[in-house]
Amino acid sequence: MTRILVATDGSEYAEHAAREAIRLFGPDHEYVVLSVAPGPLATGAIAMTPTAEVALAPEAWEQIEDASKQAAHDFAATVAGIVGGDPKQIVVPGDPAETICLVARDMKADAVVIGSRGAGLLTRMLTGSVSTHVVHHAPCPVLVVRDSADQHDQNSD
């Protein structure tokens, strides 16, 4: 059975990617839902800009992790509704791009599915692109699903 890792950030782009993966691959595979919770950096702060940092209390990190777990559970329920069954859920802290690649390697995924917002070149240069990193570093094929222009136009009304 093919093992497909579906990475989610809880967004509509991730849900669209999951639906497209199931449409393309079919329901008769093992779907694993991965949500990467941002974790505290070694300094216990998040870099907001190159010169400013905002420190978060340990309780705030727990709330972020709890929210990520709930989002993964909700997303897994959505995937289960599409394919049936009960997909495995994984929630881990870390950098999304690196973590997706590590989990794909560790679970011996046959494919990774990830949504993309279709950010422009300038945005990708300034913020980086999770999907671009995963495409270049994952140990298996990667399906990047861009949101269709028609759906994007409907959602912005």
Phi, psi and omega in degrees: 000138180284135179255118184244122178268120179253109181273136181226146170247011179083002184274169176295333177295319179293319178296318177300318179298317179298316179298318179294320179299315181292323177297318183282316184272331184093167185278348188272051178221169176270111178262129179241125182263125180245127172240127180259116178273131176298134181251161179295140175286171182304330181273352183077023181224159175251129177284118180269322175217171179301338184245353184237141177229149177238120180277140177242139178289156178305326179296324179295319178296322177297319178295320177297315180296317178298318179296322178294319178297318179295319179297319178295318179298314180297318180293319178298323177296322177296314179297318179299321179296330180279313185259346187082168180081196184224092183295147176293144179241136176231128174234120180224149176278155175144185175285126185305312184298311180294318184294319178301315180296318180295316180295318178301319179293312184296324182268002180055050180295144176274336178200153174243136176243131182216143177273159178223139177278352180068040180297151179287172183301316182298315179299316179297322180293323183279322186250347184082168181227121178298313183297321178297316179299315182297317179303319184276342186237351181291149182276008184212173177300148181235129174257114176259120182254115176273147176292134181291150180299321180297314181293321180298317179296322179293321182288337183272356178287000000 
